[in-house]
Amino acid sequence: MNIREKRQLISRKCPGVKICAVTKNRSIAEVESLLSDLPEIKIIAENRWPNCEEKFKKFTNLQKHFIGPLQSNKLNKILPLTDVIQSIEDLALLQKINQKALELNKTIEFCFQVNISKDPAKHGIDEQNLSPILENYLKQNLKNTKLIGLMTIGEKTNLNEREKYFQDFKKLFDAINTEYFFKNPLPTLSMGMSEDFELAIKAGSTMVRLGTCLFE
């Protein structure tokens, strides 16, 4: 199976699910090859500055997601190029993002990142702290940011345990939507990467972040 056939097979395994193509460490030519094989991909993602700069400037017709830890001293560089930040875990940082987005006359969409597996090696909000943070966000009325969903990075454990984390995260997502967004549910449940995306989709993911499996 060549790379084009592999990519098309992966796409068929993601019916109705958005593929967020993680392009870190990939060249412009590699990304162009991917988009040629899978023109249905409309999202690319990077996890650090300055790696994202060249690609985010190049692919103006795609939605650009930032998926890594975000430092406040990088906002002036990252926000002009970014449409969505999937890795928000700090309200103070979100306030700074809102102010900068106001200056740029744009709205930044974002996900709260949740550490559903309680893995100390992973970033994200503890599950029990999500509701207070969410309520605080809603009270602040940060008009230049828009919450679109939740994101998690699964613990590097066996796939059976990861499947349970994905199921737990879907339950949390549904509970948050029922309690806070009943009339207009959040659309994005971002979970699942190259080695476990099929489990995530089975559990209810609406977006998978795929890198290695699309390029190797």
KEVEX-650897 format. One record per atom (N, C-alpha, C, O): residue in three letters; y, x, z. Coordinates in pm, whole numbers, padded with zeros to 5 digits, always signed. Each point is the difference from the previous one (the first is absolute). Last residue first. Layout:
! residues N
AlaYXZ;...
***
This chain:
! residues 216
Glu+00889+00367+00720;Glu-00110+00100-00001;Glu-00132-00067-00035;Glu-00103+00067-00006;Phe+00532-00301+00050;Phe+00036+00124-00069;Phe-00115+00101-00011;Phe+00010+00098-00074;Leu-00007-00539+00299;Leu+00065-00026-00130;Leu+00022+00127-00081;Leu+00028-00006-00120;Cys-00212+00002+00568;Cys-00095-00065-00090;Cys+00061-00031-00137;Cys-00074-00024-00095;Thr+00344+00226+00450;Thr-00108+00086-00049;Thr-00088-00069-00105;Thr-00030+00060-00103;Gly+00383-00341+00293;Gly+00041+00129-00054;Gly-00115+00072-00064;Gly-00014-00002-00122;Leu+00194-00521+00326;Leu-00105+00082-00061;Leu+00058+00128-00059;Leu+00098-00005-00076;Arg-00016-00449+00408;Arg+00072+00123-00033;Arg-00102+00102-00049;Arg-00073+00059+00079;Val+00105-00634-00059;Val-00074+00122+00035;Val+00077+00120-00050;Val+00062-00003-00106;Met+00022-00558+00233;Met+00046+00122-00066;Met-00083+00118+00048;Met-00019+00019+00120;Thr-00062-00456+00036;Thr+00072-00042-00121;Thr+00055+00119-00078;Thr+00049-00015-00111;Ser-00490-00090+00481;Ser+00115+00080-00042;Ser+00066-00060-00124;Ser-00069-00051-00088;Gly-00342-00097+00350;Gly+00120-00078-00028;Gly+00124+00078-00037;Gly+00110-00056+00000;Ala-00602+00173+00079;Ala+00058-00050+00126;Ala+00130-00077-00022;Ala+00045-00069+00091;Lys-00269+00281-00455;Lys-00091-00100+00054;Lys+00056-00065+00126;Lys-00020-00118+00025;Ile+00248+00483-00207;Ile+00019-00119-00083;Ile-00089-00114+00049;Ile+00042-00115+00006;Ala-00093+00531+00201;Ala+00130-00059+00034;Ala+00025-00127-00080;Ala+00049-00100+00054;Leu-00431+00355-00149;Leu-00015-00065+00131;Leu+00130-00070+00039;Leu-00002-00110+00054;Glu+00010+00370-00441;Glu-00082-00119-00023;Glu-00022-00078+00129;Glu-00001-00123+00000;Phe+00232+00543+00002;Phe+00081-00111-00048;Phe-00081-00127-00023;Phe+00052-00111+00016;Asp-00145+00588+00156;Asp-00037-00123+00072;Asp+00071-00124-00054;Asp+00001-00103+00067;Glu+00050+00573-00220;Glu-00141-00005+00040;Glu-00040-00132+00066;Glu-00118-00022+00025;Ser+00575+00107-00196;Ser-00101+00029-00103;Ser-00143-00021+00047;Ser-00082-00055-00074;Met+00422-00217+00361;Met+00030+00115-00086;Met-00124+00033-00083;Met-00093-00081-00008;Gly+00322-00333+00360;Gly-00104+00046-00091;Gly+00048+00112-00089;Gly+00105-00010-00065;Met+00227-00371+00260;Met-00107+00074+00067;Met-00107+00032-00102;Met-00027-00077-00092;Ser+00499-00230+00156;Ser-00031+00128-00066;Ser-00103+00076+00082;Ser+00033+00060+00103;Leu+00182-00563-00183;Leu-00090+00061+00098;Leu-00054+00126-00066;Leu-00096-00005-00077;Thr+00515-00373-00037;Thr-00064+00131-00017;Thr-00082+00042+00121;Thr+00053+00017+00110;Pro+00238-00428-00181;Pro-00100+00010-00107;Pro-00088+00124+00003;Pro-00107+00001-00060;Leu+00360-00350+00437;Leu+00012+00135-00053;Leu-00110+00021-00104;Leu-00115-00038+00024;Pro+00283-00464+00069;Pro-00087+00107+00050;Pro+00030+00134-00065;Pro+00034+00008-00118;Asn+00235-00464+00210;Asn+00002+00101-00107;Asn-00082+00120+00045;Asn+00057+00099+00047;Lys-00053-00484+00228;Lys+00055-00061-00122;Lys-00002+00096-00118;Lys-00022-00041-00114;Phe-00127+00187+00548;Phe-00084-00111-00046;Phe+00048-00057-00133;Phe-00080-00031-00088;Phe+00173+00440+00396;Phe+00036-00018-00141;Phe-00079-00115-00063;Phe-00045+00010-00114;Tyr+00001+00144+00583;Tyr+00140+00033-00033;Tyr+00042-00039-00142;Tyr+00119-00017-00026;Glu-00567-00071+00231;Glu+00096-00012+00109;Glu+00144+00014-00046;Glu+00088-00072+00049;Thr-00457+00118-00357;Thr-00002-00134+00059;Thr+00109-00018+00104;Thr+00064-00105+00006;Asn-00127+00532-00204;Asn+00053-00096-00097;Asn+00007-00141+00058;Asn+00096-00073-00022;Ile-00297+00408+00282;Ile+00144+00026-00013;Ile+00063-00100-00097;Ile+00107-00054+00027;Ala-00573+00046+00014;Ala+00062-00050+00123;Ala+00151+00018-00005;Ala+00075-00090+00041;Asp-00334+00268-00393;Asp+00001-00146-00005;Asp+00070-00059+00122;Asp+00075-00097-00011;Phe-00137+00562+00005;Phe+00092-00039-00107;Phe+00012-00152-00007;Phe+00110-00054-00009;Leu-00435+00234+00296;Leu+00134+00023+00052;Leu+00105-00045-00100;Leu+00097-00066+00037;Lys-00541+00055-00177;Lys+00022-00103+00103;Lys+00140+00012+00059;Lys+00069-00100+00021;Lys-00205+00433-00323;Lys+00022-00126-00071;Lys+00025-00114+00101;Lys+00085-00085-00024;Phe-00207+00499+00197;Phe+00137+00005-00052;Phe+00034-00127-00076;Phe+00112-00050+00008;Asp-00551+00112+00154;Asp+00093-00022+00112;Asp+00144-00004-00050;Asp+00081-00079+00048;Gln-00413+00190-00359;Gln-00012-00141+00038;Gln+00096-00035+00113;Gln+00062-00106+00000;Phe-00091+00555-00128;Phe+00063-00079-00105;Phe-00006-00149+00033;Phe+00097-00073-00020;Tyr-00322+00367+00304;Tyr+00144+00016+00014;Tyr+00074-00082-00105;Tyr+00102-00063+00030;Lys-00569+00078-00060;Lys+00043-00080+00115;Lys+00150+00010+00020;Lys+00066-00100+00029;Glu-00259+00372-00357;Glu-00004-00140-00043;Glu+00045-00092+00113;Glu+00073-00096-00024;Arg-00128+00553+00114;Arg+00122-00027-00076;Arg+00006-00145-00046;Arg+00106-00062-00001;Glu-00494+00215+00212;Glu+00109-00014+00096;Glu+00131-00030-00071;Glu+00081-00079+00049;Asn-00452+00165-00318;Asn-00023-00123+00075;Asn+00112-00024+00100;Asn+00047-00113+00015;Leu-00059+00518-00267;Leu+00052-00114-00073;Leu-00021-00131+00073;Leu+00082-00092-00013;Asn-00013+00557+00283;Asn-00098-00053-00095;Asn+00050-00133-00058;Asn+00083-00068+00060;Thr+00306+00376+00080;Thr-00127-00020+00068;Thr-00098-00060-00101;Thr+00032-00009-00118;Lys+00490+00142+00151;Lys-00104+00068-00076;Lys-00132-00005+00078;Lys-00043+00098+00060;Glu+00449-00473-00040;Glu-00051+00120+00064;Glu-00112+00060-00084;Glu-00078-00073-00062;Gly+00468-00226-00170;Gly-00124-00007+00076;Gly-00040+00133+00060;Gly+00025+00107-00057;Ile+00463-00326-00055;Ile-00084+00109-00052;Ile-00124+00005+00088;Ile+00010+00022+00120;Thr+00370-00439-00242;Thr-00073+00084+00092;Thr-00073+00110-00076;Thr-00031-00015-00118;Met+00453-00408+00083;Met-00080+00109-00058;Met-00077+00071+00110;Met+00048+00011+00113;Leu+00247-00514-00235;Leu-00053+00099+00093;Leu-00083+00102-00075;Leu-00061-00030-00102;Gly+00496-00305-00072;Gly-00138-00001+00045;Gly-00032+00108+00100;Gly+00088+00056+00065;Ile+00349-00173-00273;Ile-00092-00064-00095;Ile-00144+00001+00049;Ile-00085-00066-00061;Leu+00646+00109+00227;Leu-00138+00020+00038;Leu-00091-00074-00098;Leu+00014-00120-00021;Lys+00492+00322-00045;Lys-00081-00120-00013;Lys-00145+00033+00034;Lys-00063+00080-00069;Thr+00629+00103+00109;Thr-00143+00030+00003;Thr-00076-00131-00008;Thr+00049-00104+00043;Asn+00421+00116-00023;Asn-00032+00088-00113;Asn-00140+00060+00011;Asn-00034+00097-00068;Lys+00234-00394+00402;Lys-00001-00069-00128;Lys-00035+00087-00119;Lys-00035-00051-00106;Leu-00064+00002+00640;Leu+00034+00116-00083;Leu-00010-00041-00147;Leu-00108+00007-00060;Asn+00067-00246+00529;Asn+00053-00047-00128;Asn+00051+00116-00086;Asn+00115+00001-00042;Gln-00314-00045+00514;Gln+00108+00089-00043;Gln+00059-00038-00135;Gln+00112+00040-00031;Lys-00493-00261+00241;Lys+00125-00031+00071;Lys+00118+00081-00055;Lys+00114-00046+00001;Leu-00556+00127-00158;Leu+00048-00129-00048;Leu+00133-00039+00064;Leu+00084-00062-00064;Tyr-00306+00457+00213;Tyr+00048+00013-00137;Tyr+00061-00131-00051;Tyr+00109+00000-00059;Asn-00323-00005+00476;Asn+00126+00074+00008;Asn+00061+00016-00139;Asn+00121-00017-00017;Glu-00546-00171+00045;Glu+00099-00093+00051;Glu+00138+00066+00010;Glu+00102-00061-00031;Leu-00464+00333-00092;Leu+00029-00097-00105;Leu+00108-00099+00045;Leu+00092-00030-00076;Ile-00260+00336+00389;Ile+00080+00070-00101;Ile+00042-00096-00110;Ile+00114+00003-00046;Pro-00407-00170+00378;Pro+00135+00028+00054;Pro+00090+00070-00101;Pro+00119-00032-00009;Ser-00572-00047-00129;Ser+00078-00123+00016;Ser+00138+00026+00061;Ser+00098-00052-00053;Leu-00409+00419+00009;Leu+00053-00049-00128;Leu+00087-00123+00018;Leu+00109-00007-00057;Asn-00374+00274+00388;Asn+00147+00015-00006;Asn+00061-00062-00125;Asn+00122-00003-00013;Gln-00598+00023+00107;Gln+00061-00082+00103;Gln+00153+00008-00001;Gln+00067-00086+00059;Glu-00332+00356-00363;Glu-00012-00142-00029;Glu+00074-00087+00101;Glu+00067-00096-00038;Asp+00107+00588-00063;Asp-00116-00057+00068;Asp+00000-00151-00022;Asp+00104-00065-00001;Ile+00128+00388-00359;Ile+00027-00078+00121;Ile-00133-00044+00062;Ile-00091-00039-00072;Gly+00136+00493-00241;Gly-00001-00145-00002;Gly+00023-00062+00136;Gly-00017+00064+00104;His-00210+00426-00337;His+00127-00063+00035;His-00019-00151+00005;His-00099-00054-00050;Lys-00304+00422+00146;Lys+00069-00081-00100;Lys+00132-00053+00055;Lys+00016-00022+00120;Ala-00350+00277+00127;Ala+00042+00086-00110;Ala+00080-00075-00106;Ala+00052+00061-00093;Pro-00259-00267+00481;Pro+00116+00081+00041;Pro+00051+00091-00111;Pro+00113+00049+00007;Asp-00359-00537-00046;Asp-00032+00141-00025;Asp+00122+00085+00035;Asp+00105-00016-00062;Lys-00201-00485+00066;Lys+00043+00076+00118;Lys-00039+00148-00011;Lys-00032+00065+00100;Ser-00013-00439-00427;Ser-00119+00067+00055;Ser+00030+00079+00127;Ser-00090+00055+00062;Ile+00432-00287-00312;Ile-00097-00100+00043;Ile-00123+00063+00064;Ile-00065-00062+00083;Asn+00578+00175-00185;Asn-00115+00086+00027;Asn-00113-00087+00056;Asn-00026+00001+00120;Val+00461-00120-00458;Val-00070-00030+00125;Val-00121+00093+00013;Val-00076+00017-00095;Gln+00581-00087-00190;Gln-00128+00071+00005;Gln-00061-00019+00139;Gln+00064+00025+00101;Phe+00291-00337-00401;Phe-00024+00065+00127;Phe-00138+00067-00006;Phe-00099-00064-00036;Cys+00407-00019-00403;Cys-00112-00046+00081;Cys+00007+00069+00135;Cys+00042+00115+00011;Phe+00356-00236-00419;Phe-00079+00090+00083;Phe-00119-00072+00063;Phe-00005-00123+00006;Glu+00473+00137-00388;Glu-00115-00073+00053;Glu-00085+00096+00083;Glu-00001+00121-00025;Ile+00540-00110-00108;Ile-00125+00076+00011;Ile-00108-00090+00059;Ile+00015-00051+00111;Thr+00469-00028-00395;Thr-00087-00046+00108;Thr-00129+00080-00005;Thr-00065+00008-00104;Lys+00603+00108-00062;Lys-00135-00037-00038;Lys-00074-00051+00123;Lys+00045+00019+00113;Asn+00403+00218-00169;Asn+00001-00134-00058;Asn-00139-00038-00053;Asn-00014-00049-00112;Leu+00166+00449+00363;Leu-00051+00012-00137;Leu+00001-00132-00075;Leu-00032-00006-00119;Glu+00163+00031+00575;Glu+00090+00090-00072;Glu-00041+00014-00147;Glu+00085+00017-00087;Leu-00366-00261+00371;Leu+00126-00072-00017;Leu+00098+00085-00080;Leu+00067-00051-00090;Ala-00466+00251+00219;Ala-00024-00094-00109;Ala+00126-00083-00029;Ala+00029-00030-00115;Lys-00024+00316+00487;Lys+00006+00077-00124;Lys-00023-00090-00121;Lys+00064+00019-00104;Gln-00103-00215+00527;Gln+00137+00044-00021;Gln+00014+00077-00131;Gln+00095-00021-00076;Asn-00528-00111+00213;Asn+00080-00116-00036;Asn+00144+00040-00030;Asn+00058-00048-00097;Ile-00348+00375+00263;Ile-00035-00034-00137;Ile+00084-00117-00048;Ile+00049+00000-00113;Lys-00014+00121+00560;Lys+00065+00100-00085;Lys-00027-00027-00148;Lys+00087+00018-00085;Gln-00306-00288+00398;Gln+00143-00028+00004;Gln+00078+00098-00087;Gln+00094-00039-00070;Leu-00551+00112+00132;Leu+00022-00112-00090;Leu+00147-00040-00002;Leu+00052-00039-00105;Leu-00197+00367+00410;Leu+00003+00052-00137;Leu+00028-00111-00099;Leu+00072+00021-00098;Ala-00129-00149+00538;Ala+00123+00079-00009;Ala+00014+00059-00140;Ala+00110+00002-00057;Leu-00505-00236+00169;Leu+00113-00087-00029;Leu+00132+00076-00012;Leu+00087-00037-00078;Asp-00607+00190-00028;Asp+00109+00029+00093;Asp+00122-00085-00037;Asp+00053+00012-00110;Glu-00459+00045-00147;Glu-00056-00019+00134;Glu+00107+00012+00109;Glu-00031+00003+00119;Ile-00086-00028-00701;Ile+00098-00020+00105;Ile-00070-00025+00134;Ile-00085-00088+00011;Ser-00063+00191-00503;Ser-00038+00074+00120;Ser+00102-00013+00114;Ser+00027+00098+00070;Gln-00027-00241-00556;Gln-00115-00064+00063;Gln-00025+00049+00142;Gln-00089-00051+00068;Ile+00513-00016-00437;Ile-00051+00096+00098;Ile-00113-00068+00077;Ile+00022-00100+00067;Val+00246+00026-00576;Val-00077-00051+00113;Val-00040+00116+00091;Val-00042+00106-00049;Asp+00324-00031-00329;Asp+00010-00146+00006;Asp-00063-00055+00127;Asp+00050-00095+00060;Thr+00195+00597-00219;Thr-00115-00073+00052;Thr+00027-00150+00006;Thr+00111-00044+00031;Leu+00196+00421-00142;Leu-00109+00003-00098;Leu-00114-00095+00034;Leu-00092-00017-00080;Pro+00491+00090+00356;Pro+00048-00036-00134;Pro-00111-00011-00103;Pro+00016-00068-00102;Leu-00123+00208+00557;Leu+00029-00142-00020;Leu+00057-00034-00138;Leu-00034-00106-00053;Ile-00069+00568+00209;Ile-00114-00083-00035;Ile+00040-00143-00038;Ile-00051-00054-00098;Lys+00370+00392+00246;Lys-00068+00047-00122;Lys-00105-00100-00047;Lys-00016-00022-00120;Asn+00265-00047+00521;Asn+00097+00008-00109;Asn-00063+00043-00131;Asn+00050-00033-00107;Leu-00312+00024+00512;Leu+00030-00132-00054;Leu+00096+00005-00118;Leu-00018-00073-00098;Lys-00170+00428+00403;Lys-00039-00006-00142;Lys+00042-00131-00066;Lys-00021-00017-00120;Asn+00074+00128+00591;Asn+00083+00094-00075;Asn-00035+00006-00149;Asn+00066+00069-00077;Ser-00310-00340+00395;Ser+00133-00055-00024;Ser+00087+00095-00081;Ser+00089-00045-00072;Gln-00627+00019+00020;Gln+00097+00060+00091;Gln+00140-00047-00036;Gln+00034-00012-00118;Leu-00571-00172+00048;Leu+00135+00010-00057;Leu+00096+00053+00106;Leu+00011-00056+00109;Pro-00578+00032-00258;Pro+00100+00004+00109;Pro+00138+00029-00057;Pro+00016+00087-00086;Gly-00319-00292-00284;Gly-00021+00099+00104;Gly+00100-00011+00112;Gly+00090-00085-00005;Ile-00121-00160-00430;Ile-00110-00040+00088;Ile-00025+00098+00114;Ile-00098-00014+00073;Phe+00449-00204-00491;Phe-00013+00117+00088;Phe-00098-00039+00109;Phe+00018-00102+00066;His+00067-00096-00594;His-00029-00019+00142;His-00004+00135+00072;His-00056+00097-00051;Lys+00244-00353-00440;Lys-00027+00124+00073;Lys-00014-00026+00149;Lys+00090-00056+00063;Gln-00145-00209-00575;Gln+00046-00015+00137;Gln-00043+00124+00078;Gln-00115+00043-00008;Leu+00216-00028-00530;Leu-00101-00029+00102;Leu+00066-00023+00135;Leu+00111+00047+00025;Asn+00113+00091-00434;Asn-00052-00135-00023;Asn-00106-00040+00102;Asn-00052-00111-00006;Thr+00265+00549-00019;Thr+00099-00100+00043;Thr-00052-00143-00015;Thr+00053-00092+00062;Phe-00230+00601-00036;Phe-00064-00128-00032;Phe+00086-00116+00050;Phe-00032-00066+00099;Lys+00186+00524-00041;Lys-00057-00010-00133;Lys-00046-00142-00034;Lys+00032-00052-00107;Lys+00136+00183+00541;Lys+00108-00003-00098;Lys-00054-00025-00141;Lys+00068-00063-00082;Phe-00374+00113+00433;Phe+00076-00122+00024;Phe+00118-00012-00097;Phe+00037-00110-00039;Lys-00302+00504+00027;Lys-00073-00117-00050;Lys+00077-00130+00021;Lys-00001-00087-00086;Glu+00185+00498+00252;Glu-00015+00006-00146;Glu-00066-00126-00054;Glu+00047-00057-00099;Glu+00002+00100+00580;Glu+00126-00009-00074;Glu-00020-00007-00151;Glu+00052-00091-00065;Cys-00382+00135+00449;Cys+00018-00126-00071;Cys+00115+00002-00100;Cys+00007-00086-00088;Asn-00126+00457+00384;Asn-00104-00023-00100;Asn+00026-00124-00085;Asn-00038-00005-00117;Pro+00288+00239+00500;Pro+00059-00044-00126;Pro-00103-00034-00108;Pro+00038-00017-00116;Trp-00109-00190+00533;Trp+00109+00060-00079;Trp-00014+00151+00008;Trp-00029+00052+00107;Arg-00375-00447-00049;Arg+00093+00097+00058;Arg+00106+00042-00101;Arg-00017-00010-00122;Asn-00352-00309+00046;Asn+00006+00000+00146;Asn+00092+00107+00060;Asn+00006+00017+00122;Glu-00088-00371-00592;Glu+00001+00138+00048;Glu+00019-00002+00151;Glu+00046-00099+00056;Ala-00182-00258-00510;Ala+00036+00029+00139;Ala-00008+00149+00028;Ala-00082+00072-00057;Ile+00111-00508-00354;Ile-00042+00135+00037;Ile+00052+00029+00140;Ile+00097-00060+00045;Ile-00196-00401-00390;Ile+00050+00060+00125;Ile-00051+00143+00010;Ile-00119+00026-00021;Lys-00005-00352-00319;Lys+00146-00012+00002;Lys+00063+00068+00121;Lys+00121-00007+00020;Ile-00601-00050-00355;Ile+00055+00060+00121;Ile+00153+00001-00009;Ile+00058+00054-00094;Glu-00334-00198-00268;Glu+00023-00105+00100;Glu+00054+00056+00131;Glu+00050-00075+00084;Pro-00193+00340-00469;Pro+00139-00046-00006;Pro+00031-00112+00100;Pro+00116-00032+00023;Leu-00487+00419-00088;Leu+00011-00122+00080;Leu+00145-00050+00002;Leu+00069+00015+00101;Asp-00191+00364-00368;Asp-00133-00061+00017;Asp+00006-00134+00071;Asp-00076-00091-00031;Ser+00473+00340-00021;Ser-00049-00031-00134;Ser-00136-00071+00008;Ser-00026-00095-00073;Leu+00220+00260+00465;Leu+00069-00120-00044;Leu-00041-00041-00141;Leu+00002-00118-00034;Leu-00176+00523+00213;Leu-00046-00115+00078;Leu+00062-00129-00050;Leu-00070-00099-00020;Ser+00226+00500-00167;Ser-00137-00028-00044;Ser-00057-00122+00073;Ser-00062-00086-00063;Glu+00478+00249+00202;Glu+00012-00066-00131;Glu-00137-00035-00056;Glu-00017-00106-00060;Val+00035+00357+00454;Val+00041-00138+00025;Val+00013-00076-00131;Val-00040-00116-00008;Glu-00055+00572-00018;Glu-00114-00071+00059;Glu+00034-00147+00026;Glu-00082-00088-00022;Ala+00424+00375-00132;Ala-00099-00025-00105;Ala-00120-00077+00054;Ala-00053-00088-00068;Ile+00385+00234+00372;Ile+00051-00108-00084;Ile-00103-00036-00107;Ile-00025-00118-00025;Ser-00193+00342+00445;Ser+00108+00033-00093;Ser+00048-00125-00073;Ser-00066-00104+00002;Arg-00151+00142+00512;Arg-00035-00023-00141;Arg+00121+00026-00088;Arg+00113-00027+00039;Asn-00136+00030+00456;Asn-00065+00119-00056;Asn-00044-00019-00145;Asn-00076+00081-00052;Lys+00178-00535+00270;Lys+00031+00128+00063;Lys-00087+00111-00058;Lys-00119-00019-00026;Thr+00145-00476-00071;Thr+00013+00106-00099;Thr+00032+00137+00060;Thr+00037+00092-00072;Val-00257-00617+00151;Val+00056+00109+00080;Val+00000+00127-00086;Val-00106+00053-00034;Ala+00109-00602-00076;Ala-00054+00130-00042;Ala+00071+00113+00076;Ala+00120+00022-00017;Cys-00235-00555+00096;Cys+00110+00091+00026;Cys-00053+00140-00028;Cys-00078+00054+00080;Ile-00085-00571-00221;Ile-00036+00140+00016;Ile+00129+00081+00014;Ile+00085+00002-00089;Lys-00218-00545+00194;Lys+00090+00098-00058;Lys-00052+00142+00027;Lys-00039+00032+00112;Val-00255-00496-00171;Val+00051+00093+00100;Val+00090+00103-00068;Val-00036+00053-00105;Gly-00237-00396-00117;Gly+00101-00067+00080;Gly+00062+00085+00109;Gly+00077-00050+00082;Pro-00515+00247-00257;Pro+00057-00123-00059;Pro+00100-00066+00095;Pro-00032-00027+00116;Cys-00225+00489-00151;Cys+00118-00041+00076;Cys+00061-00128-00056;Cys+00121-00004-00025;Lys-00490+00260-00162;Lys-00043-00024+00138;Lys+00114-00051+00088;Lys-00019-00027+00118;Arg+00083+00163-00571;Arg-00079-00125+00000;Arg-00048-00035+00141;Arg-00030-00116+00028;Ser+00258+00524-00096;Ser+00091-00112-00018;Ser-00075-00132+00005;Ser+00049-00098+00057;Ile-00299+00494-00053;Ile+00070-00019+00127;Ile+00093-00120-00009;Ile+00006-00082+00092;Leu-00217+00212-00486;Leu-00097-00057+00093;Leu+00065-00029+00134;Leu-00021-00106+00059;Gln+00271+00335-00377;Gln-00012-00140-00037;Gln-00101-00072+00088;Gln+00018-00118+00031;Arg+00036+00584+00022;Arg+00121-00072+00041;Arg-00011-00149-00030;Arg+00039-00083+00082;Lys-00383+00363-00233;Lys-00002-00010+00146;Lys+00121-00078+00050;Lys-00013-00085+00088;Glu-00010+00187-00546;Glu-00099-00103+00035;Glu-00006-00021+00152;Glu-00012-00113+00047;Arg+00282+00461-00204;Arg+00057-00129-00042;Arg-00094-00114+00037;Arg+00043-00104+00049;Ile-00182+00551+00025;Ile+00101-00043+00097;Ile+00059-00135-00038;Ile+00032-00081+00088;Asn-00532+00170-00250;Asn+00122+00079-00003;Asn+00106-00060+00092;Asn-00020-00108+00056;Met-00538+00103-00045;Met+00119-00084+00000;Met+00125+00088+00000;Met+00018+00083+00089;
***
